[in-house]
Amino acid sequence: MRSAPRDVPARRVVDHKRLVALLTYVGKDIPNMCSLFFSFYTGYHQLDTSDIFVVQLPHYPVGSLDDCLQRHRPNILRSGSNDQPYRERTKVTRLQETQHELLQRYMYVLIADLDEFFLPDPARFANLPDYLSKRNRALARRSASSSGASFSFPAGPFVAPVGYEIMAQSHTEASFNWSQPVLQQRTRWARLCGMAAWPKYSLGSAPGRLFCFLRARLEARSRAQRSRAAAVPLSA
């Protein structure tokens, strides 16, 4: 864990800004999910841990994720003390402020919970940097074009993904094994995030206001519970 990010490869620096920062937070999360999160973003997406920022919330269980964080060494941003009560609004405020600060040094900021895995279409993009590079080129062509031709990337500064949650079928599936691929063990999903549940943007190139999503998120929890009964096979 460090106080200042180290240098990253030149291919990740555009116009004196790094390409993308990943912003997450830790609370009462399990170590296995922490390891899976970092493996996905540093492995599949090839992000440098110097570009990953972790907000440590009040009432963070000491020792629960320390080994994982020490092993991967992201930038730790402590928020408040355990003497302060936990509030969802406090978390949202801290994430919003941090996103605004990071956009002074990064072209994009991706906000993801520790159990969220942002995946641009793998049939079209190798990983997140590839998606962002192609998005930047497409938007540059759009800006230079006077033909009104359509482009495959939305022009807005925010991307709100469609989310799916992997659902366990406790009566028919074996206990989860963290050493094995997830989708070989869990074959049903429910659509919960994005426009299906609440309008959460994850990826942004401009300062965003997260407060307007807070009420929608709380209301979505009841809808998410109902969605669990409608889970369908991943192969569908």
C-alpha positions as CSV (number, residue, x, y, z in Angstrom):
1,M,0.0,0.0,0.0
2,R,1.4,3.3,-1.0
3,S,0.8,7.0,-0.8
4,A,1.9,7.9,-4.4
5,P,1.3,6.0,-7.6
6,R,4.3,4.7,-9.5
7,D,4.9,5.2,-13.2
8,V,2.8,3.2,-15.7
9,P,3.6,2.2,-19.3
10,A,3.6,5.1,-21.8
11,R,0.8,3.4,-23.8
12,R,-1.5,4.2,-20.8
13,V,-0.8,8.0,-20.8
14,V,-2.9,10.1,-23.2
15,D,-2.5,13.9,-23.3
16,H,-0.6,14.0,-20.0
17,K,-3.4,12.0,-18.3
18,R,-3.4,8.3,-17.6
19,L,-6.1,6.4,-19.4
20,V,-8.2,5.0,-16.6
21,A,-8.4,4.7,-12.8
22,L,-10.3,2.0,-11.0
23,L,-12.1,3.2,-7.9
24,T,-13.6,0.7,-5.3
25,Y,-14.2,0.5,-1.6
26,V,-13.8,-2.2,1.1
27,G,-16.1,-2.9,4.0
28,K,-17.4,-6.2,5.1
29,D,-16.1,-8.1,2.1
30,I,-14.6,-11.6,2.0
31,P,-11.0,-12.1,1.2
32,N,-11.7,-14.5,-1.7
33,M,-13.8,-11.8,-3.5
34,C,-11.0,-9.3,-3.0
35,S,-8.5,-11.7,-4.6
36,L,-10.8,-12.4,-7.5
37,F,-11.4,-8.6,-8.0
38,F,-7.7,-7.8,-8.3
39,S,-7.0,-10.9,-10.4
40,F,-9.7,-9.8,-12.9
41,Y,-8.7,-6.2,-13.2
42,T,-4.9,-6.6,-13.2
43,G,-5.0,-9.8,-15.2
44,Y,-7.8,-9.7,-17.8
45,H,-7.9,-5.9,-18.0
46,Q,-4.1,-5.5,-17.4
47,L,-4.5,-2.5,-15.1
48,D,-1.5,-1.5,-13.0
49,T,-2.2,-1.5,-9.3
50,S,-1.0,2.1,-9.1
51,D,-4.1,3.0,-11.0
52,I,-6.4,1.2,-8.5
53,F,-7.8,3.2,-5.6
54,V,-9.5,1.6,-2.6
55,V,-11.6,3.7,-0.2
56,Q,-11.4,2.1,3.2
57,L,-14.8,2.8,4.9
58,P,-15.5,3.2,8.6
59,H,-16.0,0.0,10.5
60,Y,-13.7,-1.8,8.1
61,P,-13.0,-5.2,9.8
62,V,-9.3,-5.0,10.7
63,G,-7.4,-7.9,9.3
64,S,-10.2,-9.2,7.1
65,L,-8.7,-8.0,3.8
66,D,-5.3,-6.9,4.9
67,D,-3.5,-9.8,3.3
68,C,-5.2,-9.2,0.0
69,L,-4.5,-5.5,0.0
70,Q,-0.9,-6.0,1.1
71,R,-0.4,-8.5,-1.7
72,H,-1.8,-6.4,-4.5
73,R,-0.7,-3.0,-3.1
74,P,-3.4,-0.6,-4.4
75,N,-3.7,3.0,-3.3
76,I,-5.5,3.0,0.0
77,L,-7.8,6.0,0.8
78,R,-9.0,5.9,4.4
79,S,-12.4,7.5,5.1
80,G,-13.4,8.4,8.6
81,S,-12.9,6.4,11.7
82,N,-14.7,3.5,13.4
83,D,-16.1,6.0,15.9
84,Q,-18.4,7.3,13.1
85,P,-21.6,5.4,12.2
86,Y,-21.7,3.9,8.7
87,R,-24.0,5.6,6.4
88,E,-24.6,4.9,2.7
89,R,-24.6,8.7,2.0
90,T,-21.1,9.0,3.5
91,K,-19.8,6.3,1.2
92,V,-21.4,7.9,-1.9
93,T,-20.0,11.3,-0.9
94,R,-16.5,9.9,-0.6
95,L,-16.7,8.0,-3.9
96,Q,-18.0,11.1,-5.6
97,E,-15.3,13.3,-4.3
98,T,-12.6,10.8,-5.2
99,Q,-13.9,10.4,-8.7
100,H,-13.8,14.2,-9.2
101,E,-10.2,14.3,-7.9
102,L,-9.0,11.4,-10.1
103,L,-10.4,12.9,-13.2
104,Q,-7.8,15.7,-12.9
105,R,-5.2,12.9,-13.6
106,Y,-7.1,10.3,-15.6
107,M,-9.3,10.4,-18.7
108,Y,-11.7,7.9,-17.3
109,V,-12.7,6.6,-13.8
110,L,-14.3,3.3,-13.4
111,I,-16.3,2.9,-10.2
112,A,-16.9,-0.8,-9.2
113,D,-17.9,-2.5,-6.0
114,L,-15.5,-5.3,-4.9
115,D,-17.9,-7.9,-6.4
116,E,-18.5,-6.1,-9.7
117,F,-16.7,-7.0,-12.9
118,F,-16.9,-4.5,-15.8
119,L,-16.7,-6.4,-19.1
120,P,-16.9,-4.7,-22.5
121,D,-18.0,-7.1,-25.2
122,P,-15.1,-9.6,-25.3
123,A,-16.0,-10.4,-29.0
124,R,-15.1,-6.8,-29.9
125,F,-12.6,-5.6,-27.2
126,A,-9.5,-7.3,-25.8
127,N,-10.0,-5.6,-22.4
128,L,-10.9,-2.3,-20.8
129,P,-7.9,-0.2,-22.2
130,D,-8.7,-1.6,-25.7
131,Y,-12.4,-0.6,-25.3
132,L,-11.4,3.0,-24.1
133,S,-8.8,3.4,-26.9
134,K,-11.4,2.5,-29.6
135,R,-14.0,4.6,-27.9
136,N,-11.7,7.6,-28.0
137,R,-10.9,7.1,-31.7
138,A,-14.6,6.7,-32.5
139,L,-15.5,9.8,-30.7
140,A,-12.7,11.8,-32.3
141,R,-14.0,10.7,-35.8
142,R,-17.5,11.7,-34.7
143,S,-16.3,15.1,-33.7
144,A,-14.4,15.6,-37.0
145,S,-17.2,14.2,-39.2
146,S,-19.9,16.4,-40.7
147,S,-21.8,13.5,-42.4
148,G,-24.0,12.6,-39.4
149,A,-22.9,9.0,-39.7
150,S,-23.8,6.8,-36.8
151,F,-21.1,5.4,-34.4
152,S,-21.2,2.4,-32.1
153,F,-20.2,4.4,-29.0
154,P,-22.5,6.8,-27.2
155,A,-21.2,10.3,-27.2
156,G,-22.0,11.1,-23.5
157,P,-19.4,11.2,-20.8
158,F,-20.9,8.3,-18.8
159,V,-21.4,4.6,-19.4
160,A,-24.0,2.7,-17.5
161,P,-23.6,-1.1,-18.1
162,V,-26.3,-3.7,-18.0
163,G,-25.6,-5.9,-15.0
164,Y,-26.1,-9.5,-14.2
165,E,-25.8,-11.2,-10.8
166,I,-24.7,-14.9,-10.6
167,M,-27.3,-16.7,-8.5
168,A,-26.7,-19.7,-6.4
169,Q,-29.2,-22.6,-6.4
170,S,-28.4,-24.0,-3.0
171,H,-30.5,-27.1,-3.4
172,T,-29.0,-28.3,-6.6
173,E,-25.4,-27.0,-6.7
174,A,-22.3,-27.9,-4.8
175,S,-20.6,-25.6,-2.3
176,F,-18.7,-22.9,-4.1
177,N,-15.0,-23.5,-4.8
178,W,-13.0,-20.3,-5.1
179,S,-10.1,-22.2,-6.9
180,Q,-12.4,-23.1,-9.8
181,P,-13.9,-20.9,-12.6
182,V,-17.1,-19.2,-11.4
183,L,-19.3,-19.9,-14.5
184,Q,-18.5,-23.6,-14.3
185,Q,-20.1,-23.8,-10.9
186,R,-22.9,-21.2,-11.1
187,T,-25.1,-21.4,-14.2
188,R,-28.0,-19.1,-13.5
189,W,-28.2,-15.3,-13.4
190,A,-30.6,-12.4,-12.7
191,R,-30.4,-9.0,-14.4
192,L,-30.1,-6.5,-11.6
193,C,-27.9,-3.5,-12.5
194,G,-27.9,-0.8,-15.2
195,M,-31.3,0.1,-16.5
196,A,-32.7,-3.1,-15.2
197,A,-32.5,-2.0,-11.6
198,W,-31.1,1.4,-11.0
199,P,-29.3,4.0,-13.2
200,K,-25.8,3.5,-11.9
201,Y,-23.1,4.8,-14.1
202,S,-19.8,2.9,-13.7
203,L,-17.5,4.6,-16.2
204,G,-17.1,8.3,-16.6
205,S,-14.9,10.9,-18.2
206,A,-16.6,13.9,-16.4
207,P,-17.3,14.6,-12.8
208,G,-20.6,12.8,-11.8
209,R,-23.1,13.3,-9.1
210,L,-23.8,10.0,-7.3
211,F,-26.4,11.4,-4.9
212,C,-29.1,11.3,-7.5
213,F,-28.6,7.5,-7.8
214,L,-28.8,6.8,-4.0
215,R,-32.6,6.7,-3.7
216,A,-32.8,4.6,-6.9
217,R,-30.3,2.2,-5.5
218,L,-32.2,1.7,-2.3
219,E,-35.4,1.2,-4.1
220,A,-33.8,-1.3,-6.5
221,R,-32.9,-3.6,-3.6
222,S,-36.5,-4.7,-3.2
223,R,-36.8,-5.2,-7.0
224,A,-33.5,-7.2,-6.9
225,Q,-35.0,-9.5,-4.3
226,R,-37.9,-10.2,-6.7
227,S,-35.5,-10.7,-9.6
228,R,-33.9,-13.6,-7.8
229,A,-37.0,-15.7,-8.3
230,A,-36.8,-15.0,-12.0
231,A,-33.2,-16.1,-12.5
232,V,-32.6,-17.9,-15.8
233,P,-29.8,-20.2,-17.1
234,L,-26.7,-18.4,-18.4
235,S,-26.9,-20.5,-21.5
236,A,-30.3,-19.0,-22.4
